[in-house]
Amino acid sequence: MALVSRLKTLKQTANLKKLDNAQFNIQQMGRPFAACSSVGLHSVNDCEIIPSSRALGESSTRFMHKNGARTGGSEFDRLPVWLPMRGKGPQGNNLNFARFHSSQCAPAVPRERVECVVVGAGVVGLAVARELASAGREVWVIEGASDIGTGTSSRNSEVIHAGLHYPQGSLKAKLCVEGKDSMYAYCQENGVPYKRVGKLIVATQSQQVPLLEKMQTAGEANGVHDLRLLEATDIRSMEPELQCVKALWSPSSGILDTHTFMSTLQADAEEHGASFAFNTSMLRGAVTKRNIELHVGSTEALTPSSGKGVDAILCANYVVNATGLYAQSFARKLDGLPVDSIPASHFARGCYFSLSGVKSPFSHLIYPIPEDGGLGCHVTLDLGGQVRFGPDVEWLPELMNGVSLSTQFDYSVDPKRADRFYSEIRKYYPSLADGALQPSYSGIRPKLSGPGQPSADFLIQGEEDHGVRGLVNLYGIESPGLTSCLAIAKVVHSMLMNHEC
Ligand SMILES: Cc1cc2nc3c(=O)[nH]c(=O)nc-3n(C[C@H](O)[C@H](O)[C@H](O)COP(=O)(O)OP(=O)(O)OC[C@H]3O[C@@H](n4cnc5c(N)ncnc54)[C@H](O)[C@@H]3O)c2cc1C
């Protein structure tokens, strides 16, 4: 049964007598709210907050348990509920009580103990869920959208990268090389369509040749040992339409059917007992002494005017933040996570154009020399042989830093961007005809470095980095995140399981 419907059933049968265990807290997380384990969530404005002296005078001991929570009774539903509150009240004093009248009391928000929660069902969250579930862990996956992989995971080039573009010793280099091998093996074992088509990185001018040589050396240092520099004559027989002076040949680069890959990961995780809740978002959370509490509800609840609220509180031993573009936003909502551990975020859109009315001129992936922020406007092929060009790099304004899942990114492709595509592509494909490019789709890179800065590495933060037991945050999982996902999942698993909660 889906998480939310299961929790709704629990909610209907919730027994308000559980108030004995109530914990009450007032917290500043965007909008102040009062949280109580048994009476639900209330805006502070919705309940009366009064100092302890008045509360104790007004309420009889009949209604107040010694720890401040009211005990049950036949008049239970008609009488106000009193709860002790930590934090400063309106008079600045520390001990206050919140009085909820029964008409204001939302039905109990169910609390559920869960071993592992993975937030985000993109390719990385799916790989992590599969890894943890196959190791025998209880795993719940919370996904804000209605299906798996609707974010960046379905807006990319679908290329299995070899691992030559990244600095030696970086996580990108290590996890890409490991991830590539794991991905080919996984696709082979599970019938996921893929093709090792190989990639040519081209120098279109002789002064670019030293860059290819540098890339070959860097690739070898990363463990990519099959790279070869090819002369123009060799290249012509492989790709007659391609114009270049030299190229670096990477035979282990390939393409895959990302959607089949993701559904296979989901099925695999489910077979090992993982549960998925769609249209369900982490709204806020808190680090407690015992575990991490995630307040989850329908994704609509992210829009304050929706009137929707928290459906359940998941008390998890382990939480993996695999929310892609929203990773920093997720982290900022987690009360108790040191704010200075959260990196700045930058976003760069990449648009694709498809080739229309022309039979595919290429049978390999063709990449120019990388540019600032991306790998250059390259040729990608899908498994049906269709050609796409892209992605380009368009830095989004800094104000996008404050995104939340309800933020609508603009994925439209401006046809005017084609002008630059024509000029870039014609450097290596001069016979590209006017009018052959059609706007296709776009994706947005979750970046940790801004324009002109050296490209940042993946940032995988565990307890050692942020001090929160059982939490892994995945930041800046841009390319080669797809290629690396199975290797990232292994790292997350070992970071979490290095200590048992
Ligand atoms: C233009 C482009 C081209 C690329 N090309 C390649 C390539 O060829 N090869 C390669 O290896 N990599 C490539 N990448 C990188 C790759 O696509 C990403 O690294 C990968 O898809 C990231 O997956 P993810 O699961 O981290 O994020 P996503 O796919 O974005 O998934 C995150 C999920 O979290 C959910 N979510 C967010 N917030 C919440 C919340 N509060 N509660 C619940 N759910 C939430 C979202 O709905 C989303 O489904 C490319 C990226 C881009 C942008």
The ligand as a Tripos MOL2 file, in Angstrom:
@<TRIPOS>MOLECULE
LIG
   53    58     1     0     0
SMALL
NO_CHARGES

@<TRIPOS>ATOM
      1 C1         21.5930   18.8760  -19.5090 C.3       1 LIG1
      2 C2         22.1460   17.7220  -18.7160 C.ar      1 LIG1
      3 C3         22.7990   16.6740  -19.3670 C.ar      1 LIG1
      4 C4         23.3210   15.6150  -18.6210 C.ar      1 LIG1
      5 N1         23.8990   14.5550  -19.2900 N.ar      1 LIG1
      6 C5         24.3850   13.5140  -18.5850 C.ar      1 LIG1
      7 C6         24.9600   12.4000  -19.2470 C.ar      1 LIG1
      8 O1         24.9310   12.2960  -20.4660 O.2       1 LIG1
      9 N2         25.5150   11.4250  -18.5000 N.ar      1 LIG1
     10 C7         25.5440   11.4800  -17.1410 C.ar      1 LIG1
     11 O2         26.1270   10.5990  -16.5210 O.2       1 LIG1
     12 N3         24.9430   12.5040  -16.4720 N.ar      1 LIG1
     13 C8         24.3410   13.5030  -17.1640 C.ar      1 LIG1
     14 N4         23.7290   14.5270  -16.5160 N.ar      1 LIG1
     15 C9         23.6090   14.4790  -15.0600 C.3       1 LIG1
     16 C10        22.4680   13.5730  -14.6060 C.3       1 LIG1
     17 O3         21.3210   13.7610  -15.3910 O.3       1 LIG1
     18 C11        22.1610   13.8830  -13.1420 C.3       1 LIG1
     19 O4         23.3650   13.8190  -12.4100 O.3       1 LIG1
     20 C12        21.1970   12.9020  -12.5250 C.3       1 LIG1
     21 O5         20.0540   12.7480  -13.3260 O.3       1 LIG1
     22 C13        20.8170   13.4050  -11.1440 C.3       1 LIG1
     23 O6         19.8610   12.5430  -10.6080 O.3       1 LIG1
     24 P1         19.2140   12.8400   -9.1940 P.3       1 LIG1
     25 O7         18.4480   11.6340   -8.8270 O.co2     1 LIG1
     26 O8         20.2680   13.3390   -8.2680 O.co2     1 LIG1
     27 O9         18.2680   14.1230   -9.4230 O.3       1 LIG1
     28 P2         16.8110   14.2260  -10.0770 P.3       1 LIG1
     29 O10        16.6670   13.3910  -11.2530 O.co2     1 LIG1
     30 O11        16.5500   15.6860  -10.2590 O.co2     1 LIG1
     31 O12        15.8580   13.6560   -8.9390 O.3       1 LIG1
     32 C14        15.5620   14.3610   -7.7590 C.3       1 LIG1
     33 C15        14.1480   13.9870   -7.3550 C.3       1 LIG1
     34 O13        13.8680   14.5070   -6.0500 O.3       1 LIG1
     35 C16        12.5140   14.9090   -6.0050 C.3       1 LIG1
     36 N5         12.3790   15.8620   -4.8970 N.ar      1 LIG1
     37 C17        12.9690   17.0830   -4.7820 C.ar      1 LIG1
     38 N6         12.6480   17.6550   -3.6080 N.ar      1 LIG1
     39 C18        11.8280   16.7930   -2.9590 C.ar      1 LIG1
     40 C19        11.1560   16.8230   -1.7010 C.ar      1 LIG1
     41 N7         11.2710   17.8660   -0.8640 N.pl3     1 LIG1
     42 N8         10.3830   15.7740   -1.3470 N.ar      1 LIG1
     43 C20        10.2590   14.7020   -2.1830 C.ar      1 LIG1
     44 N9         10.8670   14.6160   -3.4010 N.ar      1 LIG1
     45 C21        11.6460   15.6440   -3.7750 C.ar      1 LIG1
     46 C22        12.2820   15.5190   -7.3950 C.3       1 LIG1
     47 O14        10.9010   15.5230   -7.7270 O.3       1 LIG1
     48 C23        13.1060   14.5960   -8.2950 C.3       1 LIG1
     49 O15        12.3500   13.5430   -8.8440 O.3       1 LIG1
     50 C24        23.1910   15.6030  -17.2200 C.ar      1 LIG1
     51 C25        22.5250   16.6510  -16.5780 C.ar      1 LIG1
     52 C26        21.9890   17.6900  -17.3050 C.ar      1 LIG1
     53 C27        21.2600   18.7980  -16.6200 C.3       1 LIG1
@<TRIPOS>BOND
     1     1     2 1
     2     2     3 ar
     3     2    52 ar
     4     3     4 ar
     5     4     5 ar
     6     4    50 ar
     7     5     6 ar
     8     6     7 ar
     9     6    13 1
    10     7     8 2
    11     7     9 ar
    12     9    10 ar
    13    10    11 2
    14    10    12 ar
    15    12    13 ar
    16    13    14 ar
    17    14    15 1
    18    14    50 ar
    19    15    16 1
    20    16    17 1
    21    16    18 1
    22    18    19 1
    23    18    20 1
    24    20    21 1
    25    20    22 1
    26    22    23 1
    27    23    24 1
    28    24    25 2
    29    24    26 1
    30    24    27 1
    31    27    28 1
    32    28    29 2
    33    28    30 1
    34    28    31 1
    35    31    32 1
    36    32    33 1
    37    33    34 1
    38    33    48 1
    39    34    35 1
    40    35    36 1
    41    35    46 1
    42    36    37 ar
    43    36    45 ar
    44    37    38 ar
    45    38    39 ar
    46    39    40 ar
    47    39    45 ar
    48    40    41 1
    49    40    42 ar
    50    42    43 ar
    51    43    44 ar
    52    44    45 ar
    53    46    47 1
    54    46    48 1
    55    48    49 1
    56    50    51 ar
    57    51    52 ar
    58    52    53 1
@<TRIPOS>SUBSTRUCTURE
     1 LIG1         1 GROUP 0 **** ****
